[in-house]
Amino acid sequence: MTEKEVYHQRLLQIKTEMGNLAMPIAAIMMQKEIEQLPNFLERDEKIIHAVTGNWDGRKHGLLTATDRRLLFLSYTVFGSFQETVRYEEIESLTVKQGILYGDITIITGKTILIKNVNNNKNALSFSNTLNDYLSRKSSFPLQQSHKQDTDIIYKVLENLGSLREKGILTDSEFQEQKKKLLDRL
């Protein structure tokens, strides 16, 4: 398969993923950004959500959340702009809904603001989807490195037991957290 065929196959796959996720993106307005995604995404990288908005209130483009990172692409007659945020860098992600548009705030070592997301429901959907994905993803490392992570789980259990003895946690709260931790073993 030629390089051009590989590109077109990946572009079709990306468009299908976006369509299957029912992402409300004005494809005509984001055509250049969507066409560039195959150049930035790995072959097996999956899109989990995407919205349009203004990076730090200045550059209008496409914010794409994948199973690995956030990617912002902007292409205009005045030039291009790309930014990547690894999920490990994200400390928090919140949304502020306005009457028509929403703003997404991403806190890393700095604050990143995505203003005027194509509508406030899309901003909320993006934020909820990504926060849910990140919360599920955070348990993966515990399942990958078993010996080291088993030790960590036992230490956390000891700390929870100590909190229960001090009356900070109730027995039911302790049992709930204990079950979650033991399920990871």
C-alpha positions in Angstrom: 0.0 0.0 0.0 1.4 3.4 -0.9 1.9 6.2 1.6 -1.0 8.1 0.1 -3.3 5.1 0.4 -2.3 4.6 4.0 -3.0 8.3 4.7 -6.5 8.1 3.0 -7.3 4.8 4.8 -6.4 6.4 8.2 -8.4 9.6 7.4 -11.4 7.5 6.6 -11.0 5.6 9.8 -10.8 8.9 11.8 -13.9 10.3 10.1 -15.7 7.0 10.8 -14.7 7.2 14.5 -15.9 10.8 14.8 -19.1 9.9 13.0 -19.7 6.8 15.3 -19.2 9.0 18.3 -21.7 11.5 16.9 -19.3 14.4 17.4 -21.1 17.6 16.4 -18.2 19.2 14.5 -18.8 21.5 11.5 -16.7 19.4 9.2 -16.5 22.1 6.6 -15.0 24.6 9.0 -12.6 22.1 10.5 -11.7 20.3 7.2 -8.0 21.2 7.3 -7.7 20.1 10.9 -9.5 16.8 10.3 -7.3 16.2 7.2 -4.2 16.7 9.3 -5.2 14.2 12.1 -3.6 11.2 10.3 -0.3 13.0 10.4 -0.5 13.5 14.2 -2.3 10.4 15.4 -0.7 6.9 15.7 -2.2 4.2 13.6 -3.9 2.6 16.6 -4.7 5.8 18.5 -8.4 6.1 19.1 -10.5 9.3 19.3 -12.8 9.4 22.3 -14.2 13.0 21.7 -13.6 16.2 19.8 -14.8 19.8 19.9 -14.0 23.1 18.2 -13.0 26.1 20.2 -10.3 28.8 20.8 -7.0 27.8 22.4 -6.3 30.3 25.1 -9.0 32.4 23.5 -6.9 33.2 20.4 -6.5 30.3 17.9 -9.7 28.7 16.6 -9.3 25.0 15.9 -10.1 21.4 16.8 -9.5 19.9 20.2 -9.3 16.1 20.0 -9.2 13.7 23.0 -7.7 10.3 22.1 -7.0 7.3 24.2 -3.5 8.7 24.9 -3.6 12.6 24.9 -5.2 15.8 24.0 -4.4 17.3 20.6 -5.3 20.8 19.4 -4.9 21.7 15.7 -5.5 25.1 14.1 -4.9 25.8 10.4 -5.7 29.3 8.9 -4.4 31.4 6.1 -2.1 33.0 8.6 -0.4 29.7 9.6 -0.8 26.6 11.7 -0.7 25.9 15.4 -0.5 22.5 17.1 -0.4 21.7 20.8 -0.3 18.4 22.6 -1.2 17.7 26.3 -0.3 14.3 27.7 -2.9 13.0 30.2 -0.2 12.6 32.9 0.2 16.4 32.9 -3.5 17.1 33.6 -4.3 18.0 37.2 -7.9 19.0 36.5 -10.3 19.6 33.7 -13.5 21.7 34.2 -16.2 23.3 32.1 -18.1 26.5 32.4 -21.3 26.7 30.5 -22.5 29.9 29.0 -25.8 30.7 27.3 -24.5 29.5 23.9 -20.9 28.5 24.3 -18.9 26.7 26.9 -15.3 27.1 28.1 -13.1 24.2 29.1 -10.3 24.8 31.5 -7.4 22.4 31.6 -4.9 22.7 34.5 -1.5 21.3 33.9 1.7 23.1 35.1 -0.1 26.1 33.5 -3.8 26.9 32.8 -5.1 26.3 29.3 -8.4 27.7 28.4 -10.5 26.5 25.4 -13.0 29.3 24.9 -16.2 29.3 22.9 -16.5 25.6 22.5 -19.0 25.0 19.6 -21.9 24.9 22.1 -22.2 24.6 25.9 -23.6 21.0 25.7 -20.6 19.9 23.6 -18.2 21.5 26.2 -20.0 19.6 29.0 -20.0 16.3 27.0 -16.3 16.7 26.2 -15.4 17.4 29.8 -17.5 14.6 31.2 -16.2 12.1 28.7 -12.6 13.0 29.3 -12.9 13.1 33.1 -14.6 9.7 33.0 -11.9 8.3 30.8 -9.1 9.7 32.9 -10.7 8.3 36.1 -10.9 4.8 34.5 -7.4 5.1 33.1 -5.9 5.9 36.5 -6.5 2.4 37.6 -4.6 0.8 34.7 -1.1 1.2 36.2 -2.2 -0.7 39.3 -3.1 -3.6 37.1 0.2 -3.6 35.1 3.0 -3.7 37.6 1.6 -6.3 40.0 4.3 -6.8 42.7 5.0 -3.1 43.2 1.4 -2.1 43.0 0.3 -4.9 45.4 2.6 -3.4 48.0 1.1 0.1 47.4 -2.4 -1.3 47.7 -1.6 -2.9 51.1 -0.1 0.4 52.3 -3.2 2.2 51.3 -5.3 -0.4 53.1 -3.2 0.1 56.2 -3.8 3.9 56.0 -7.5 3.4 55.5 -7.6 1.1 58.6 -5.8 3.7 60.6 -8.4 6.3 59.4 -11.2 4.0 60.5 -9.6 3.4 63.9 -9.4 7.2 64.4 -13.1 7.6 63.5 -12.4 9.5 60.3 -13.9 6.8 58.1 -17.0 4.8 59.0 -16.9 1.0 58.8 -19.0 1.1 55.6 -16.7 3.7 54.0 -13.7 1.6 54.9 -15.3 -1.6 53.5 -16.3 0.2 50.3 -12.7 1.5 49.7 -11.2 -1.9 50.8 -13.3 -3.7 48.2 -12.3 -1.3 45.4 -8.6 -1.8 46.3 -8.8 -5.6 46.6 -10.6 -5.8 43.3 -7.5 -4.4 41.7 -5.3 -7.3 42.8 
